[in-house]
Amino acid sequence: MNFPLFVARRIAARGEKNFSRVIIRIATVAVALSVAVMVSATALIAGFKYEIGRKIFEFWGHIHITDTAYSLSFEPQPIDKKQDFYPSLDSVKAIEFTEPETILGFETGREVTRKAHGGIRHIQVYAHKPGIIRTKTAMEGIILKGIGQDFDWENLKPYLLEGRPIAWTDTAPSRDIIISRQTADRLQVGVGDKFIVNFVKEGEQLRRRFEISGIYKTGLEDYDRKIALCDIRVVQELLGWGPDQVAGFEVWLDDLRDLNLYNEYIYTEVLPPDLLSVSIREKFPAIFEWLDLQDYNEIVILGLMLAVAIVNMITALLVLVLERTTMIGVLKSLGERNGRIRQIFLYHAGLITLRGMFWGNVIGLGFCFLQDKFHLITLNETDYYLSYAPVRLEWWPVLAINAGTLFITLLFLILPSMLVSKIAPVKAIQFK
C-alpha cells in the first residue's frame, strides 16, 4: 500500500479547517482559471493563424512558379504551359530529405534522414491583368486574375457568398466574372449585372464586357479590393498571348510546415533554369511576421497563467503544512521519514491541482465549443481580417497543457515541501 497517498486521500476526503478551506478553494479556482485560459488561448491563436493563412493561400497558393524576369520587372512574362512538371507535380507525396542532426539546439556533426509532413496537393495555372471597371455610377480599379479549368473551387467555396462558379465553354472565352463583396457594394452591382472593364495595351485602350456570376468575401481587405476572377483565356487575349502561355503556376501543399522544403525542392529538382519558384512567405513577409508574433503572445499567456497556478499552489501547500504540524510531529515520533511525509503533502497538492485542472478543462473546452458554434467574441474585420475569433481545437496541445501544468506545478512545490524537515516532533506535539 502507498502510505503517503493513502494519508493524502484521507486528509482530502476529511476536509480542512475554515481558513485552509478558503485557501484551498482559492488555489483550486486559480488552477482552474489558468488551465481554462491556456486551453482557450491556444485554441484561439491556432484558429486565428489557420484562418488567416488559409485565406491567403486560397488566392495565391503556397508556392508560385514564374519566369525569372518576373522578380525584377513585376510584369507578367509569358511562360509555356507545357512543362514536364505540369500537371504531374501534384502527384508528389511526402519526400525524404537529409539535414544536420541537432540535440538541444547543437549540431552533432551527423546527417539524419527525415520525411516531409505531407506532399503537393494541387497545381494550377494563372495569368493577371490590371484594368478599370466602369459602370453607370462608378469606376473602380481591379486586377483580373485569369484562372483555368484546373482551378480548385473547393478553396473558394467557403467564401462564395452569392452566385456560382465561372461557366466554361469550349468555343469561346467565358465572360463570367467573380468580384468581391466590397467591390460589388462600391459599384452598386449584383449577380447577373454587366459592366465594362477598360484596359491599356501598348498605349491603346481596350474594352471588355463581363457579367457577374458570383460574389465572394474573404475579409482580407487588400485582396478583396483588388482581385476579380475570370476566364484565363480573356487575360491571354488581352495580353496578346497564345493559349499555352501563362503568367505562372500556383502550387498548394498538404502542410504549411513543408513550405521552405518544397520551395527549395521545386527550384532545385523540378524547374528548368529559366523558371523561378517563390514561396508565399517571401511574397508577403509582413503578414507572416505578424502571424509569428502570435506564437510569442501564446508563450507569454501560458507563462503568466502557469505562474498564477504555481504561486497559489505554493501558498496552499504552506498552509496545509502549517495546519498539519501536529500530524507531522506524530508521524516523525513514530519513525516516519521526512521524505515520505513530504510525499503526503505533495500528493495532497496534486489532488488539489487535478481538481482544478478538471474544472479548467470543462470551462476551457466549453468556451471553445460555444465560441465555435455561436461566435461570442466578434472582431473588427477591417483590422483583424476576420469577423469573429475562430477556434481550432487540437487534442495534443490540450494534453500537453494538462501534463505540463501538473508536472511543473508539482516540481515547484518540492522546495516549499521541505518545510516539513524543519518541524521538530517534540515542539510540534507540545504545540498541540
N, C-alpha and C positions, 0 to 999 in steps of 0.2 A: 504493500500500500504506500502511496505517495503521501507521507505525513504532512509536509508543508502545504500541499494542495488541499488535503482534507481539512486542515485547520482554516485555511483561507476561505474555502467554500462555506464552512460553518459560520465563520465571522460575517461573511457577506449575507448569508441567509438570516442570521440573527438580527441584523440591523445595527445601527450605531446610535450614539447619543445625539442630542439635538444639534449641538454645534458641528460635530463631524458630519452629521447627516446633511446639513446645509452645504458644507464644503464639498462633499462627495457629489451632491446633485449639481453644484456649480461646475465641478470638473467633468461630470458626465455630459452636461449641456455644452461645455466648451469643446469637448472632443466631438460631439455630435455635429455642432455647427461647423467645426473645422473640416470634418470629413465631407459634410454636405457642400460646403463652399468649394473644396478641392475637386470633388466629383463634378459639380456644376460648371466650374471654371474650365476644367479640362474638356468637357463635352462642348461647351460654348466656343472655346477657342478653336478646337478641332473642326467644329461645324463652320465657323466663320472662315477659316483658311480653306476648307474644302469647297465651300460655295463660291468664294471669290475666285479661287483657282479654276474651278470648273467653268465659270462664266467666261473667263479669259480664253481658255483653251477651246471652247466651243466655236469661237470665231477665228482663232488664229492657229490652233494646233500646238503641239509641244515643240516641234522642230520644223523649220522652213528650209526648203531646198530651192535655191535660186542661182542665177548667173553670178559669177564672181564680181562683175562690174556693178551689181545692184548695191552692194555695201558702200560703194564710192559715189554713185550718182543719185541713188534713191529714186531712180526712174525705172519703170518696168522694162526689162530687157527680155526679148523672147528667147525661150529655150525649147528644144524639141521635146514633145510629149513622149515620143517613142524612145524610152530609156530602158536599159536592161533591168533596172530595179522596179519599174512601174508596170503593172500593179503588184508584182510578186513580193515587194518589200513587206507587205502586211502579213506574210506567212512566216516571218522570222519570230521564233519563240525565244524564251529566255536564253541568252548567250552566256558562255563562260568566259571569265577573264582572270588575269593574274594581277596581284598587287602586293606591295611590301607588307609583311606581317607586322602588326603593332600590338604591343602589350602595355596597357595603361598609358597610351599615347607615345610610346617609344618604339622605334623600329628595331626589329631583331636581326635584320640583315637577310632574312629568308623571304622567298616568294610563296604566296599561297594562292590556290585556285578557288574562285568564288563564282556564284551564279547570280544573274540579274533577277530582280523580283518579278519581272514579267517580260513580255515581248512587245512587238509592234502591233498595234491593234488595227490601224487604218491609215491609208494614204489616199489623197485626193488632189486634183489639180485646181488651180485658181488663176485669175487674172483680175486686174483692177484698173479703173479709170475714173478720175475726178470729173465732176460735172456740176451743173446748176439746175435745180428743179424750178420750174416756173408754172404757177397756177394763175387763176384769175385774180387772186387776192394777195399772193405772197411769192417770195423767192427764197430758195434755200440751197446752200452748198452741200454736196454729197459726194461720197466715194462709192461708185458702183463696184461691188465685188462679184465678179463673174464666177459662177460655180457650174460644175458639170453634173452628169447623171451619176457620178461616183460620190456625190456629196452625201454625207451621213446625216440624214434628217433626224435621227434619234437624238443627236446632240442639241438640236434647236427645238425639238418638240416641246420640252417643258416651258419654253418662253414664247411660243407662238400663241398670242392671245386671241387673234381672230383670223378667219380665213383658212387658207390651205397652202400646201407647198407649191412650188412652181410646176406648171404643167408642161412637160417636154413634148416637142413634136420632132419628127424625123425630117420633115421637108424644109422647115424654116425656123430661125431662132424664135424662141418664145418671148412675148412682150410682157410677161408677168414680172412683177417686181414685189419684193417684200421689204417694207420700210419699218422703222421703229415707231413705237407709240409716241415718242417725243416729237419726231418729225411729222407724223400724221396730225398731231394736235396743233403744231405751229402752222402747218399748211391748211388746216381745217379740211382734211380729206379722210375718207374711209375706204373699206374694202369695196372694190368694184369701180371706184373713181379712176379717172385717167388724168395724166399730166404729161407735160413736155419736159425733157431733160436736154439742156444745151451743153455741147462740148466744143472744145477748141482743138483743132488738129492742124499743125503747121500753119498757124495764123488764120485758118479758115474755120468758120462756125458750122457745127453740125447739130442736127436736132433729131431726137428720137422720142417716140410716144410710148408710154408704158401704162399698164393697167395694174392697180394694186390688187394682188392676190392674197396677201397676208400682212399682218401687223405683229411685230414682236416687241418684247421688252425684257432686257436683261438686268436693268438697273445700273449698268456701267455707263454713266452719262457720256463719257468721252467717246465710247464706241457707238452707243445708240444715236448720238447726234450726227455721226459721220457716215455710218455704214448702211448700205442697202444691198440686198441680194438680187441678182438677176441671172439670166442665162449667159454662160461664158461666151457663147457664140456672138452675142451682141457686143461684148467688150472686144473680142478678137476682131470683129468687123470695124469697130471704131478705131482700133489701133493699127489697122491695116495688116493684121497677122493672118496666117493660114490656119486651118482647123487643127493642125497638130502643133501649133505654137502656143505656149502658155507662159505666164509670169513665173510660175514655180509650183512646188508641191508642198502640201501640208501633211505632216506626219503626227499621228496620235500614238501614245504609248499606253501600256496597261498600268504602269505605275510611275508616278512623278519622280520617285526616288532614283529612277534609272535615267533621268534626263541627261546629265552630263556624260554618262557612259554611252548611251546610244547616239548622242550627238557626235561624239568622237568616233564611234564605230562606223556610223554612216559616212562621215567625212573621209576617214582613212581607208575603210574597207569596201565601201559600196560605190561612192560617187566617182565619176571621171574627173580629170584635172580641171575642167572648165566650169565645174559646179561647186557651190558652196553650201554648207549646212550651218544654220544659225538657230540656237535654242531660244525659246520664248523668254528665258531668263536674261539672255543677252539683249533682246529687243526691248524689254520693259524692266530694266533692273530696279527702278524706283519702287514699283509695285511689289516685287519680290523682297526687297529690303524691308519694306513696310510690313509684309507678312511675317518675315523672320523676326521682327521685333516682338511679335505676339508670343514667340517662344520665351523671350526674356520676361514678359509680363506674367506668363504662366509660372515660370520658376519663382518669381517674386511672390506671387499669390500663394503658391504651395509652401514656400518657406515661411511666410508670415503665419499662415494657418497652422502649420506644424509647430511653430514656436508657441502659439497660443495654447495648443493642446498640451505641450510639454510643460510649460510653466504651471498650468492649472493642475496637472497630474503630480508634479513635484510638490506643490502646496498640499494636495490631498494626501500624498504619501507621508509627508512630515506630520500632518495632523493625526493620521492613523497611528504612526509610531508613538507619538507623544501620548495619545489616548490609551494605547495598549502597553504602557510602561510596566504596569504590574504583571501583565501576562508574560512579557519578555523576561522579567526578573524571575518568575516562577519557572519558566522553561529553562532558563540558564541554571537555576539552582538544581534542576533535575538532570543536568548534564547535557542539555541540548547545545549544539554548536552555533556560533554566530551566523555562519553561512546558511544553515538550514532555517534559522529564524528569519533571516533576510529574505529567504525564498518565500516564506509565508506572506510577507508584505508585498513582494513583487508579484506573486500570484494574485493577491487581492487587487493590486493596482491593475494587473492585466485584465481581471474580470470587469473592473470599472471601465477600462478602456474599450473592451469588447462590447459592453453595453452601449457606450456612447457611439462606437462605430456602427452598431446595428441601426440605431435611430438616425445616425448621419446618412447611412446609405438609403434608408427609407425616404428621408427628406430630399436628399440629392437626386436620387433616381426618380422620385415622384415629381420633383420640379422639372426635370428633363422631359419626362413624359408629357406633362401639362404644357410646357413650352413648345414641344414639337407638335402637339395637337391643336393648341389654341393660340399660339404666338402671343403670349402675355407680354413679353418685352418687345416693344417696337423701336425701330431706328429711323433716323433721317436718311432716306435712300440716297440723297444727293451727296452726303458726307461719307456714308459707310457702304454704298453700293448695294445695300440690302434693306428691305422694308421691315424686317424683323430679325431678331437674333436667332440664327439657326443652331441646331443641336446635332452633333454627331457622336453618338454614344458607342464606344468600343469597350469590350469587356476586359481586355488585358490592362489598359490604364487604370480601370476601376480596381482590379485585383492588385495591381502594383501599389496604388494609393493605400489600400487597406493593409496590405502586408508591410509596406514601408512605414505607415503610421504606427502600427503595433510594435514593429521591431525597433524603430528609432526612439519611440516613447519609452519603452522598457530599458533600452540602452542608457538613456539619460537618467533613468531612475535608479541605476545601480549605485551611483555616488551618494545620493541622499539616503539610500537604504543603509549605508554604512553607519548611520547614526545608532543603529541597533548595538553595534560593538562598543559604543561609548556608555551604554547603560549598565551600571553595576547592580548585580542581583540584590545585595543587601539593602542598598538605598532604595531600589525600586519597591521591594516588599515593605520597607519601613514607610515609604511614601503612601502606600495603601492604608 
